[in-house]
Amino acid sequence: MCLILVASRSHPEYPLIIAANRDEFYHRPTAPLCFWDDHPEILAGRDLQEKGTWLGVTKKGRIAAITNFRDPAHINPDAPSRGLLVSNFLISDQTPENYLKAIENSDVNYNGFNLVVGDINELWWFSNKKKDILKINPGIHGLSNHLLDTPWPKVKKTKAGLHDILNTSSPIDPEDIFRLLADTDRPADDKLPDTGVGLKWEQILSSVFVFSEIYGTRSSAVILVDKFGNLTFLERTYKKATTSSGEPVFDIHELKCTLKKIENEWLFTGIKEIDVIEK
């Protein structure tokens, strides 16, 4: 996951909204949003290579998501998959703070990450590049491949865009949030961070929706939790192709999952598959 937006208690009807893009190599095998056969309480997409995930929820209201911290000079190719940090939290019954403390004190050498864990009432953030465990305050927050709310252009742009969506008199339309996540514009070179990947890749990775020949946005997700505790999880997955002129085209498959809050658990009410469209 390379972009996560969190709107906590920023809208009267939806106390929690999460919007996210997962960027990954196109060849990496991935399963779309579903309940897992081996852990049927988890609703998430799945990295079929390492069996973890980048964003997921459970029937008991646990939520977790992760982004990589971009630091190519300090990559350990033998490090364990960071996606397991997400699935391990979803499986566990530890409090968010205790789970993050256990990771902080562990001697497992993960590559750099930002991890968000919690439930529909509160979220916590930890990065192994900063070593701070923070409860996320009410407001609109953004994460890309640096620390929480680092003002990279895509983070600033999408936070402002989500603010505008939430501060209208109209009902929240997930399509507006997906449109925000589909932005392919790239900022000027002098606005780009220098993370050690070279100018070409800084340009490629700078857009909200990333695309290149080998790597790009593989899925977008919107999670809406309403004031009654009901949760809607929408995911769009993208399969890259090219036209005869070489322009990128994406087949888009959308899934909508609705869970209704019943006491302390959510009752799964079904996944709706939406027609494939082209971008």
C-alpha positions as CSV (number, residue, x, y, z in Angstrom):
1,M,0.0,0.0,0.0
2,C,1.5,3.3,-1.0
3,L,-1.3,5.8,0.0
4,I,-3.6,5.7,2.9
5,L,-6.1,8.5,3.9
6,V,-7.8,8.4,7.2
7,A,-10.7,10.7,8.1
8,S,-11.4,10.2,11.8
9,R,-14.5,11.9,13.3
10,S,-14.5,14.4,10.4
11,H,-18.0,13.8,9.2
12,P,-21.3,13.6,11.2
13,E,-22.6,10.5,9.3
14,Y,-19.3,8.6,8.9
15,P,-17.0,8.8,11.9
16,L,-14.4,6.7,10.1
17,I,-13.4,6.8,6.4
18,I,-10.3,5.1,4.9
19,A,-9.2,5.5,1.3
20,A,-6.2,3.8,0.0
21,N,-4.2,2.8,-3.1
22,R,-2.0,-0.3,-3.2
23,D,1.0,0.0,-5.5
24,E,2.9,-3.1,-6.5
25,F,4.7,-4.9,-9.4
26,Y,2.1,-6.0,-11.9
27,H,3.5,-9.6,-12.0
28,R,3.0,-10.2,-8.2
29,P,0.1,-12.6,-7.7
30,T,-2.8,-11.1,-5.8
31,A,-6.3,-12.2,-4.7
32,P,-9.0,-9.5,-4.6
33,L,-11.2,-8.6,-1.6
34,C,-12.7,-11.7,0.0
35,F,-13.0,-13.6,3.3
36,W,-10.0,-15.8,3.7
37,D,-10.4,-19.6,3.8
38,D,-7.8,-20.1,6.5
39,H,-9.0,-17.2,8.6
40,P,-12.7,-16.6,7.8
41,E,-12.9,-13.6,10.1
42,I,-10.6,-11.6,7.9
43,L,-12.0,-9.6,4.9
44,A,-9.1,-8.4,2.8
45,G,-7.3,-8.7,-0.5
46,R,-4.2,-11.0,-0.3
47,D,-0.7,-11.1,-1.5
48,L,-0.5,-14.7,-2.8
49,Q,3.3,-14.7,-2.8
50,E,3.8,-14.1,1.0
51,K,0.2,-14.6,2.2
52,G,-0.1,-11.2,4.0
53,T,-2.2,-8.2,3.1
54,W,-2.0,-4.4,2.8
55,L,-5.5,-3.5,4.1
56,G,-8.1,-5.5,5.9
57,V,-10.9,-5.7,8.5
58,T,-12.4,-8.4,10.6
59,K,-15.9,-9.3,11.7
60,K,-15.0,-8.0,15.2
61,G,-14.1,-4.6,13.9
62,R,-10.3,-4.8,13.8
63,I,-8.7,-2.8,11.1
64,A,-5.1,-2.7,9.8
65,A,-3.2,-1.2,6.9
66,I,0.5,-0.7,5.9
67,T,2.7,1.3,3.6
68,N,6.3,0.8,2.8
69,F,8.8,3.4,3.9
70,R,10.9,4.2,0.8
71,D,14.5,3.8,1.7
72,P,16.3,1.8,-1.1
73,A,19.7,2.2,0.5
74,H,18.7,0.0,3.4
75,I,16.6,-2.8,1.9
76,N,17.2,-6.3,3.2
77,P,16.2,-8.7,0.5
78,D,15.8,-11.5,3.1
79,A,13.5,-9.5,5.4
80,P,10.1,-11.0,6.2
81,S,7.1,-9.6,4.3
82,R,5.7,-6.5,5.9
83,G,2.2,-7.6,4.9
84,L,2.3,-10.2,7.6
85,L,2.3,-7.3,10.1
86,V,-1.3,-6.5,8.9
87,S,-2.6,-10.0,8.9
88,N,-1.0,-10.9,12.2
89,F,-2.8,-8.0,13.9
90,L,-6.1,-9.0,12.3
91,I,-5.7,-12.5,13.6
92,S,-4.6,-11.5,17.1
93,D,-6.6,-10.3,20.1
94,Q,-4.0,-7.9,21.4
95,T,-4.9,-4.3,21.8
96,P,-3.5,-2.0,19.1
97,E,-1.0,-0.3,21.5
98,N,0.3,-3.6,22.9
99,Y,0.6,-5.1,19.4
100,L,2.7,-2.2,18.2
101,K,4.8,-2.3,21.4
102,A,5.6,-6.0,20.7
103,I,6.7,-5.1,17.2
104,E,8.8,-2.2,18.5
105,N,10.6,-4.5,20.9
106,S,11.0,-7.4,18.5
107,D,14.3,-8.3,17.0
108,V,12.7,-9.1,13.6
109,N,14.3,-7.0,11.0
110,Y,11.5,-5.8,8.7
111,N,12.3,-3.3,6.0
112,G,10.9,0.2,6.6
113,F,7.1,0.4,7.1
114,N,4.2,2.5,8.4
115,L,1.6,0.4,10.2
116,V,-1.9,1.5,11.1
117,V,-3.9,-0.7,13.4
118,G,-7.0,-0.4,15.5
119,D,-10.8,-0.7,15.2
120,I,-13.8,1.4,14.2
121,N,-13.3,3.6,17.3
122,E,-9.6,4.3,17.3
123,L,-6.5,3.9,15.1
124,W,-2.8,3.8,16.1
125,W,0.3,4.4,14.0
126,F,3.8,3.1,14.2
127,S,6.9,3.2,11.9
128,N,10.1,1.3,12.5
129,K,11.8,4.4,11.0
130,K,10.7,6.6,13.8
131,K,10.0,4.3,16.8
132,D,7.0,6.3,18.0
133,I,3.7,4.7,18.8
134,L,0.9,7.3,18.3
135,K,-2.8,7.3,18.6
136,I,-4.2,9.0,15.5
137,N,-6.1,12.1,16.5
138,P,-9.4,13.1,15.0
139,G,-9.0,14.8,11.6
140,I,-7.8,14.0,8.1
141,H,-4.4,12.2,7.9
142,G,-2.3,10.9,5.0
143,L,0.4,8.3,4.6
144,S,2.6,7.6,1.6
145,N,6.1,6.1,1.7
146,H,7.4,8.3,4.5
147,L,6.1,9.2,8.0
148,L,2.5,10.0,9.0
149,D,1.4,13.3,7.4
150,T,4.7,14.0,5.7
151,P,3.7,16.7,3.2
152,W,4.6,15.0,-0.1
153,P,2.6,16.4,-3.0
154,K,0.2,13.4,-3.3
155,V,-0.5,13.4,0.4
156,K,-1.2,17.1,0.6
157,K,-3.4,16.9,-2.6
158,T,-5.5,14.0,-1.5
159,K,-5.9,15.3,2.1
160,A,-7.2,18.5,0.7
161,G,-9.4,16.7,-1.8
162,L,-10.9,14.5,0.9
163,H,-11.5,17.5,3.1
164,D,-13.5,19.1,0.2
165,I,-15.6,15.9,-0.3
166,L,-16.4,15.7,3.4
167,N,-17.3,19.4,3.8
168,T,-20.3,19.6,1.5
169,S,-24.0,19.3,2.2
170,S,-24.3,16.4,-0.2
171,P,-24.2,12.8,1.0
172,I,-20.9,11.0,0.7
173,D,-20.5,9.4,-2.7
174,P,-17.7,6.8,-2.8
175,E,-17.3,7.6,-6.5
176,D,-15.9,11.0,-5.5
177,I,-13.3,9.3,-3.3
178,F,-12.4,6.8,-6.1
179,R,-12.0,9.7,-8.4
180,L,-9.5,11.3,-6.0
181,L,-7.6,8.0,-5.9
182,A,-7.5,7.8,-9.7
183,D,-5.6,11.1,-10.2
184,T,-2.6,10.4,-12.5
185,D,-1.3,14.0,-12.6
186,R,2.4,14.4,-11.6
187,P,3.7,17.4,-9.7
188,A,6.6,19.5,-11.0
189,D,10.1,18.1,-10.5
190,D,11.0,20.7,-7.9
191,K,8.2,19.5,-5.6
192,L,9.4,15.9,-5.6
193,P,11.1,14.3,-2.6
194,D,14.5,12.7,-3.0
195,T,14.3,9.2,-1.6
196,G,17.2,7.7,-3.5
197,V,15.4,6.1,-6.4
198,G,16.4,8.6,-9.1
199,L,14.4,11.3,-10.8
200,K,12.6,9.1,-13.3
201,W,11.1,6.9,-10.5
202,E,10.4,9.9,-8.3
203,Q,8.3,11.2,-11.1
204,I,6.5,7.8,-11.7
205,L,5.8,7.4,-8.0
206,S,4.6,11.0,-7.4
207,S,1.1,10.6,-8.8
208,V,-1.8,9.5,-6.7
209,F,-2.5,6.7,-9.2
210,V,0.8,5.2,-10.2
211,F,1.5,3.6,-13.6
212,S,4.6,2.4,-15.5
213,E,5.6,-0.6,-17.6
214,I,6.3,-2.8,-14.6
215,Y,4.8,-1.2,-11.5
216,G,1.7,0.7,-10.5
217,T,-1.5,1.0,-8.6
218,R,-3.0,-2.5,-8.4
219,S,-6.1,-1.6,-6.4
220,S,-8.0,1.2,-4.7
221,A,-10.2,0.8,-1.6
222,V,-12.8,2.9,0.2
223,I,-14.0,1.9,3.7
224,L,-17.0,3.8,5.2
225,V,-18.0,3.2,8.8
226,D,-21.3,5.0,9.6
227,K,-22.5,6.3,12.9
228,F,-24.4,3.1,13.6
229,G,-21.2,1.0,13.2
230,N,-22.1,-0.5,9.8
231,L,-19.2,-0.9,7.4
232,T,-19.0,-0.8,3.6
233,F,-15.7,-1.9,2.0
234,L,-15.3,-1.2,-1.7
235,E,-12.3,-2.3,-3.7
236,R,-11.4,-1.7,-7.3
237,T,-8.7,-3.9,-8.8
238,Y,-6.8,-2.9,-11.9
239,K,-5.3,-5.2,-14.6
240,K,-2.9,-3.3,-16.8
241,A,-3.0,-3.6,-20.6
242,T,-1.9,-1.3,-23.4
243,T,-3.5,-0.1,-26.6
244,S,-1.9,-0.4,-30.0
245,S,-0.4,3.1,-29.5
246,G,1.2,1.9,-26.3
247,E,-1.1,4.0,-24.0
248,P,-2.0,2.2,-20.7
249,V,-5.5,1.0,-20.2
250,F,-6.8,-0.6,-17.1
251,D,-9.5,-3.2,-16.8
252,I,-11.3,-2.4,-13.5
253,H,-13.2,-4.9,-11.4
254,E,-15.1,-3.6,-8.4
255,L,-16.3,-5.4,-5.4
256,K,-18.6,-4.0,-2.7
257,C,-18.9,-5.7,0.7
258,T,-21.4,-4.7,3.3
259,L,-21.3,-5.7,7.0
260,K,-24.0,-4.7,9.4
261,K,-23.1,-4.1,13.0
262,I,-24.8,-6.6,15.4
263,E,-23.7,-6.0,19.0
264,N,-19.9,-6.5,18.9
265,E,-19.6,-8.2,15.6
266,W,-20.4,-7.4,12.0
267,L,-22.8,-9.6,10.1
268,F,-21.6,-10.2,6.5
269,T,-24.4,-9.4,4.1
270,G,-22.7,-10.2,0.8
271,I,-20.3,-9.1,-1.9
272,K,-21.7,-7.4,-4.9
273,E,-19.6,-7.6,-8.1
274,I,-19.9,-4.5,-10.3
275,D,-19.4,-4.6,-14.0
276,V,-15.9,-4.3,-15.4
277,I,-15.2,-0.9,-16.8
278,E,-12.2,0.7,-18.5
279,K,-10.0,3.5,-17.4
